Amino acid sequence: MYKIFLMVVLSLFLFGNAEAKRFEPLVLTAEFEQMAYAPLYPTFSWEPLANTEFYEVRVVKVSTNVIVRELFNVEALNRVTDWTPFTEAGEFYWQVRVVDKNHRPLSDWSEKKFFKVEMPVKYAAYGDSITHGGASYIPAGQLSCQWQTYSEVPIKNLARSGDTTEMLINRFENDVLPFEPQILIIMAGVNDVRGGKEADEVIRNLETLRDKCLKNGITPVFCTITSMNPEIMSKRGIPITDGDWREVREQVNLWIKQTPYFIDVAEDLTDEFGYLDKNLTPDGLHPALRGKKLIGEKISDYLKKNF
């Protein structure tokens, strides 16, 4: 009986190891360690392997060696965004492994990649996917997807994909104030505009964000709302209102241009018909690398000149 027990244990051990090592460890592609600051909502990414579908990400705080995140890919085969913000200072590392549909490991953990959460910061950016880096063509955690990459001024990314101006108001205390930024770059409103919101409502929300900044000793710097390209968006299945969104956008941008500190980032991205230049966007909504570079450089020049 004892020998049978040992054989069962040994077979389970060998089978488990074989299962765990069925696939090679993954290659990680997110580049937080090369950024001035890690994003508040990081998108972890990797090179997916053939014949695999499910992946597990773990994030560990270095000082305590405690796992603070366990995530499974739901967005795509090569990424997952952590929608719980990192508002606690410290150093962390993250790893990924292949798992089956029941979350049983099919590979060893990948190498460790490290990032730090630092506070306070001087400059921070607040907004939606255009600032967060979200887009279908490249994971947000890669340098080329973030306009902050092209700024000579280090900027903390506090943006979150999909946000409207109302959502930005609701998470201000939790997501902005812990970092005590002196300057907050606000690039918001495109999701309101494409969703059919009236200009007055968007402006009221931006005024609320302005007032929250001033109340907490933060200087708000507003960026104009970038345009869209409905023809490309339609082909990519990205919804947009049937209303006169261009007029709404122009009204909100007029208000932005009357604020003490503003940056017209939309100007260089807009074609002669008032649409987002088709040469600068893959999906009609998000500027691609060239567009992000234009945004980052313009914001950088403005900050260096004014602050």
LOLO-895164 format. One line per 3 residues: their letters; for each residue x negated, y, z negated of N, C-alpha, C. Coordinates in steps of 0.02 Angstrom, whole numbers. Layout:
BEGIN
a> X,Y,Z,X,Y,Z,X,Y,Z  ...
# end
This chain:
BEGIN
myk> -42,-60,0,0,0,0,-43,62,0  -96,62,-40,-141,120,-44,-175,133,22  -196,77,56,-229,85,121,-180,114,172
ifl> -119,91,170,-68,117,216,-58,192,205  -55,211,141,-47,282,124,-105,324,152  -167,299,144,-225,335,169,-223,341,245
mvv> -201,288,279,-197,290,352,-146,341,375  -90,346,339,-38,395,357,-64,465,348  -96,478,290,-124,544,276,-175,563,328
lsl> -220,514,345,-273,528,393,-244,542,462  -194,504,482,-164,515,548,-129,583,551  -96,602,497,-64,668,495,-116,723,499
flf> -172,714,465,-225,764,465,-254,771,535  -268,713,567,-298,715,634,-248,743,684  -185,723,678,-135,748,724,-126,823,716
gna> -125,846,653,-117,918,640,-174,957,669  -236,934,661,-293,968,689,-291,969,765  -270,913,795,-266,911,867,-215,961,892
eak> -157,965,857,-106,1013,876,-132,1084,870  -167,1099,815,-191,1167,803,-242,1189,854  -278,1140,883,-332,1157,929,-315,1140,1001
rfe> -251,1135,1015,-230,1119,1083,-251,1174,1131  -250,1237,1108,-268,1293,1150,-328,1329,1120  -366,1362,1164,-424,1400,1141,-400,1463,1104
plv> -440,1491,1059,-422,1554,1026,-412,1610,1077  -366,1654,1062,-346,1707,1109,-397,1764,1111  -397,1799,1167,-436,1860,1175,-391,1920,1161
lta> -410,1963,1115,-369,2020,1095,-383,2079,1141  -330,2118,1157,-338,2174,1204,-321,2242,1174  -286,2245,1117,-274,2310,1085,-340,2340,1062
efe> -345,2406,1064,-409,2440,1054,-407,2491,998  -374,2474,943,-368,2521,887,-436,2544,860  -484,2498,860,-549,2514,831,-586,2567,871
qma> -565,2579,932,-596,2630,973,-559,2697,972  -503,2699,938,-463,2760,935,-485,2803,876  -473,2869,882,-490,2914,827,-451,2893,764
yap> -387,2875,773,-345,2851,719,-302,2793,746  -289,2744,705,-243,2691,724,-172,2719,726  -130,2697,773,-61,2721,776,-21,2702,714
lyp> 27,2742,698,71,2727,641,110,2663,654  132,2654,717,168,2594,737,126,2557,790  79,2515,768,33,2484,816,66,2430,858
tfs> 46,2427,921,66,2372,965,6,2325,973  11,2266,945,-42,2216,949,-35,2179,1015  -91,2168,1050,-87,2136,1115,-146,2089,1126
wep> -137,2044,1173,-187,1991,1187,-177,1967,1259  -224,1925,1281,-218,1894,1347,-180,1828,1338  -119,1823,1365,-81,1761,1356,-112,1702,1393
lan> -100,1643,1369,-127,1582,1398,-73,1546,1439  -94,1511,1490,-47,1471,1530,-14,1418,1486  49,1405,1500,88,1354,1465,98,1370,1391
tef> 97,1434,1374,113,1455,1305,168,1508,1307  205,1513,1253,261,1560,1251,266,1598,1185  244,1567,1132,253,1596,1065,185,1611,1033
yev> 183,1669,999,121,1691,967,136,1721,899  88,1713,854,94,1741,787,37,1791,774  55,1848,746,6,1899,726,6,1904,650
rvv> -53,1907,621,-56,1922,550,-103,1981,540  -85,2024,492,-125,2082,474,-143,2075,400  -206,2083,385,-231,2073,317,-264,2137,292
kvs> -249,2158,231,-283,2214,201,-350,2190,174  -404,2223,194,-471,2199,179,-485,2200,104  -467,2253,70,-486,2261,0,-454,2209,-46
tnv> -395,2184,-27,-360,2135,-69,-357,2066,-38  -375,2061,27,-370,1999,64,-298,1971,63  -249,2016,62,-179,1997,61,-149,2008,131
ivr> -110,1960,154,-75,1967,218,-18,2017,209  -19,2071,247,32,2123,241,83,2122,298  67,2085,351,113,2078,407,107,2008,436
elf> 164,1979,453,168,1918,492,220,1929,546  197,1933,609,241,1952,664,239,1898,718  295,1892,754,300,1846,810,322,1885,872
nve> 293,1869,929,307,1908,990,380,1901,1011  412,1958,1021,481,1959,1045,487,2005,1106  438,2048,1116,441,2096,1173,418,2064,1238
aln> 363,2028,1234,332,2001,1294,283,1946,1274  254,1913,1323,206,1860,1309,140,1887,1282  127,1951,1293,61,1977,1278,60,2032,1225
rvt> 115,2042,1188,115,2098,1140,171,2091,1089  163,2127,1034,217,2138,986,202,2204,950  253,2245,943,247,2308,907,271,2299,835
dwt> 232,2326,789,252,2324,718,295,2385,704  359,2374,692,405,2430,681,409,2450,607  366,2423,566,358,2446,497,295,2490,495
pft> 302,2554,478,244,2600,484,189,2585,434  128,2596,455,70,2590,410,58,2658,377  87,2667,318,81,2730,282,38,2723,218
eag> 4,2666,212,-40,2654,155,-112,2656,179  -153,2699,147,-223,2704,167,-260,2639,154  -310,2626,196,-351,2566,186,-377,2539,251
efy> -417,2486,246,-443,2452,305,-407,2386,312  -391,2368,374,-354,2308,389,-388,2270,447  -374,2205,451,-393,2169,512,-332,2128,536
wqv> -332,2113,600,-277,2075,629,-303,2019,673  -264,1966,678,-280,1907,718,-216,1880,750  -225,1840,802,-169,1810,837,-184,1736,850
rvv> -132,1695,849,-139,1625,869,-77,1603,907  -86,1549,945,-30,1518,981,10,1474,933  76,1478,937,119,1435,897,173,1405,942
dkn> 209,1355,915,266,1329,953,329,1365,931  386,1345,957,449,1380,943,468,1377,870  440,1329,834,453,1323,762,398,1355,720
hrp> 355,1393,753,301,1431,721,245,1386,694  239,1326,720,183,1283,701,123,1300,744  63,1305,715,4,1328,753,-17,1279,807
lsd> -35,1307,865,-61,1268,921,-131,1290,940  -158,1338,903,-227,1359,914,-254,1385,848  -319,1393,844,-349,1426,787,-336,1501,793
wse> -348,1536,739,-341,1609,741,-395,1639,786  -378,1694,818,-427,1730,859,-479,1763,814  -526,1797,845,-573,1838,807,-535,1892,769
kkf> -567,1920,718,-538,1975,681,-553,2042,716  -503,2085,719,-514,2154,741,-491,2201,686  -529,2254,674,-517,2296,616,-490,2365,637
fkv> -451,2395,591,-431,2464,599,-421,2495,530  -424,2561,528,-416,2597,465,-355,2643,467  -324,2650,410,-271,2701,401,-300,2754,356
emp> -308,2814,384,-340,2869,347,-291,2926,336  -298,2960,282,-257,3019,266,-293,3061,214  -286,3128,218,-245,3165,266,-279,3173,333
vky> -241,3199,382,-268,3214,448,-252,3287,464  -291,3316,509,-278,3385,528,-224,3389,582  -231,3346,633,-184,3348,690,-147,3281,694
aay> -81,3286,707,-41,3227,718,8,3241,775  29,3187,809,77,3193,864,140,3154,846  197,3184,861,262,3157,840,307,3155,901
gds> 337,3097,915,381,3094,973,404,3024,988  415,3011,1053,443,2948,1076,391,2907,1113  413,2866,1161,367,2819,1194,313,2854,1236
ith> 327,2913,1260,276,2949,1300,215,2964,1257  227,2976,1193,172,2988,1146,149,2924,1112  196,2880,1097,178,2816,1066,133,2775,1112
gga> 147,2779,1177,109,2741,1225,149,2685,1257  212,2679,1238,252,2624,1263,267,2629,1337  263,2574,1371,281,2568,1442,275,2494,1459
syi> 310,2474,1512,310,2403,1530,245,2382,1563  208,2430,1591,151,2411,1633,88,2397,1593  83,2421,1531,23,2409,1491,41,2416,1417
pag> 15,2374,1374,31,2379,1303,8,2445,1272  48,2471,1226,35,2537,1196,-30,2539,1156  -55,2482,1135,-115,2480,1094,-179,2487,1133
qls> -174,2495,1199,-234,2503,1239,-248,2577,1253  -312,2593,1255,-333,2663,1260,-302,2700,1319  -299,2669,1377,-276,2703,1437,-202,2720,1435
cqw> -165,2691,1388,-92,2703,1384,-76,2762,1338  -125,2790,1304,-113,2843,1256,-143,2909,1279  -102,2962,1280,-131,3026,1302,-181,3052,1251
qty> -177,3029,1188,-225,3051,1137,-297,3031,1156  -304,2979,1196,-369,2956,1219,-406,3011,1257  -369,3054,1291,-399,3104,1334,-406,3172,1301
sev> -394,3173,1236,-402,3234,1197,-470,3233,1161  -506,3289,1166,-569,3295,1130,-557,3308,1056  -496,3326,1039,-476,3337,969,-444,3272,942
pik> -468,3245,887,-438,3184,860,-366,3195,835  -320,3154,859,-249,3163,844,-219,3097,819  -187,3099,762,-153,3040,735,-86,3030,771
nla> -74,2969,794,-13,2953,832,42,2929,784  92,2973,773,148,2956,730,212,2942,769  205,2933,834,264,2925,877,292,2854,873
rsg> 354,2848,897,387,2783,898,430,2778,961  419,2726,1000,455,2717,1063,531,2715,1051  567,2748,1097,640,2748,1094,671,2802,1052
dtt> 632,2842,1017,659,2891,972,694,2949,1008  749,2971,978,781,3034,997,760,3086,946  779,3149,957,761,3201,909,794,3189,841
eml> 854,3160,841,887,3144,777,848,3092,738  822,3041,773,782,2990,740,718,3020,711  689,3067,745,629,3100,720,643,3138,656
inr> 702,3170,652,722,3205,591,727,3154,533  759,3097,548,774,3049,495,712,3016,465  658,3010,504,598,2977,477,542,3026,460
fen> 555,3090,461,504,3141,450,470,3133,381  509,3128,328,480,3124,261,437,3061,252  461,3006,279,426,2942,270,364,2935,313
dvl> 368,2962,375,316,2948,424,267,3005,436  287,3066,421,243,3124,433,209,3148,368  248,3158,317,222,3190,257,165,3152,223
pfe> 163,3084,224,106,3050,192,38,3070,221  37,3092,284,-27,3108,317,-46,3182,311  -1,3222,284,-14,3292,269,-48,3329,328
pqi> -21,3323,388,-53,3357,445,-47,3433,438  -98,3468,460,-94,3541,463,-57,3563,526  -67,3526,581,-36,3541,645,2,3479,668
lii> 67,3488,686,106,3432,712,128,3447,783  102,3407,831,121,3414,900,185,3375,911  239,3409,931,304,3377,939,321,3373,1013
mag> 325,3313,1040,344,3302,1109,405,3257,1109  464,3286,1111,525,3249,1100,582,3278,1141  632,3236,1154,692,3260,1187,709,3223,1252
vnd> 661,3187,1281,676,3155,1345,729,3101,1337  730,3066,1281,781,3014,1271,850,3046,1258  851,3104,1226,914,3141,1218,941,3161,1286
vrg> 898,3190,1327,918,3217,1392,943,3161,1438  907,3106,1441,929,3052,1486,990,3015,1458  1004,3025,1394,1062,2994,1364,1125,3037,1365
gke> 1119,3097,1394,1178,3139,1402,1192,3189,1347  1144,3201,1302,1154,3249,1249,1155,3320,1278  1194,3364,1246,1197,3434,1266,1135,3471,1241
ade> 1118,3524,1277,1058,3562,1260,1062,3591,1189  1122,3615,1170,1129,3646,1104,1113,3597,1048  1133,3534,1056,1120,3484,1005,1046,3469,1000
vir> 1013,3462,1058,941,3448,1057,903,3506,1025  922,3567,1042,889,3625,1014,899,3629,939  959,3614,915,972,3613,843,926,3563,808
nle> 918,3506,838,874,3455,808,802,3478,807  779,3509,860,711,3535,862,702,3591,811  754,3632,801,751,3683,750,745,3652,680
tlr> 780,3596,669,775,3562,605,705,3535,594  675,3506,646,606,3483,641,559,3541,627  569,3596,660,528,3656,647,534,3677,575
dkc> 594,3679,549,604,3701,479,573,3652,430  577,3588,443,545,3539,400,470,3548,399  441,3562,456,369,3575,460,350,3635,417
lkn> 384,3691,429,367,3753,395,377,3747,319  428,3710,299,440,3700,227,382,3664,194  347,3621,233,293,3581,205,223,3606,225
git> 220,3668,247,156,3698,264,124,3671,327  164,3644,372,140,3616,435,157,3664,492  109,3675,537,122,3716,596,147,3672,652
pvf> 210,3683,675,235,3642,731,213,3670,798  190,3627,841,172,3645,910,216,3603,956  263,3636,990,310,3599,1033,282,3591,1103
cti> 295,3533,1132,278,3519,1202,342,3517,1243  339,3543,1303,398,3541,1347,416,3469,1364  481,3459,1377,506,3393,1394,487,3377,1466
tsm> 454,3320,1475,436,3301,1543,498,3281,1583  492,3288,1649,548,3270,1693,553,3195,1702  600,3174,1743,611,3103,1758,619,3095,1833
npe> 615,3033,1855,626,3017,1926,680,2963,1930  744,2984,1938,800,2937,1935,796,2881,1986  769,2895,2045,766,2843,2097,722,2785,2074
ims> 664,2801,2045,619,2748,2021,649,2715,1959  679,2755,1915,709,2727,1855,764,2677,1872  803,2693,1922,857,2648,1943,829,2581,1967
krg> 775,2584,2005,743,2522,2030,715,2480,1972  694,2514,1919,665,2479,1861,717,2462,1808  780,2480,1819,833,2463,1771,833,2506,1709
ipi> 805,2566,1713,804,2612,1655,864,2659,1660  909,2658,1611,970,2698,1616,958,2773,1609  1000,2812,1643,997,2884,1640,1068,2910,1651
tdg> 1086,2964,1616,1153,2992,1621,1168,3018,1692  1232,3018,1709,1252,3045,1773,1261,3121,1771  1255,3150,1712,1264,3222,1705,1206,3262,1732
dwr> 1210,3327,1725,1157,3371,1751,1101,3376,1701  1062,3323,1696,1009,3320,1646,954,3371,1660  946,3389,1723,893,3437,1738,909,3506,1709
evr> 972,3525,1710,992,3588,1681,983,3587,1605  1002,3531,1573,993,3524,1501,919,3529,1483  878,3494,1521,806,3495,1508,778,3566,1515
eqv> 800,3601,1565,776,3670,1576,796,3715,1518  856,3707,1492,879,3748,1436,837,3734,1373  825,3670,1360,785,3653,1301,713,3678,1309
nlw> 686,3670,1368,618,3693,1380,612,3769,1375  665,3804,1393,664,3877,1385,660,3895,1312  696,3859,1269,691,3871,1197,621,3855,1172
ikq> 593,3799,1195,526,3780,1174,475,3835,1192  483,3864,1250,435,3915,1274,442,3982,1236  493,3986,1194,502,4046,1153,477,4037,1082
tpy> 452,3977,1067,425,3964,1000,354,3992,995  329,4005,935,263,4035,927,206,3994,957  211,3927,951,159,3883,977,191,3830,1021
fid> 175,3830,1084,202,3779,1130,152,3764,1185  158,3703,1214,115,3682,1268,160,3656,1325  152,3684,1384,192,3663,1441,159,3603,1475
vae> 169,3544,1447,138,3484,1475,176,3460,1537  239,3481,1544,281,3456,1599,262,3487,1666  235,3546,1664,223,3584,1726,182,3544,1777
dlt> 127,3515,1755,82,3480,1802,107,3411,1823  162,3388,1792,188,3322,1808,250,3324,1851  274,3384,1867,338,3393,1902,327,3410,1975
def> 365,3376,2020,358,3391,2091,400,3451,2111  399,3468,2175,433,3528,2199,509,3525,2194  536,3464,2182,608,3456,2176,632,3453,2103
gyl> 585,3460,2057,602,3459,1986,601,3390,1955  576,3339,1991,573,3271,1965,502,3254,1942  497,3203,1901,432,3178,1881,397,3151,1944
dkn> 337,3176,1957,300,3159,2017,293,3083,2024  316,3056,2080,315,2983,2090,244,2955,2090  195,2998,2103,125,2975,2103,96,2970,2033
ltp> 133,2992,1983,108,2994,1915,146,2948,1868  193,2909,1895,234,2866,1852,250,2800,1886  246,2744,1850,265,2679,1879,339,2663,1871
dgl> 372,2696,1824,442,2678,1809,490,2737,1810  466,2797,1826,509,2855,1831,520,2892,1766  497,2863,1711,506,2894,1646,440,2908,1611
hpa> 394,2859,1612,331,2865,1577,275,2886,1624  239,2939,1609,179,2954,1648,128,2898,1640  96,2880,1695,43,2829,1693,-24,2862,1677
lrg> -78,2826,1691,-144,2848,1668,-159,2920,1689  -149,2937,1752,-164,3005,1775,-121,3057,1738  -58,3039,1728,-14,3085,1692,-34,3092,1619
kkl> -51,3036,1587,-73,3038,1517,-137,3080,1511  -180,3074,1560,-243,3112,1559,-228,3187,1563  -182,3206,1606,-163,3277,1613,-134,3303,1547
ige> -91,3263,1516,-61,3284,1452,-114,3291,1398  -156,3240,1390,-206,3241,1337,-255,3298,1345  -277,3311,1405,-325,3365,1416,-294,3433,1403
kis> -230,3441,1423,-197,3506,1413,-186,3519,1339  -165,3469,1302,-155,3476,1230,-221,3490,1195  -272,3453,1215,-339,3463,1186,-364,3534,1196
dyl> -357,3560,1257,-380,3628,1271,-342,3679,1230  -277,3668,1223,-235,3714,1184,-256,3715,1110  -266,3656,1082,-283,3652,1011,-351,3684,998
kkn> -399,3672,1042,-466,3700,1033,-463,3776,1038  -420,3801,1081,-415,3873,1091,-379,3909,1034  -328,3876,1007,-284,3910,959,-296,3891,886
f> -329,3834,873,-338,3812,804,-410,3793,788
# end
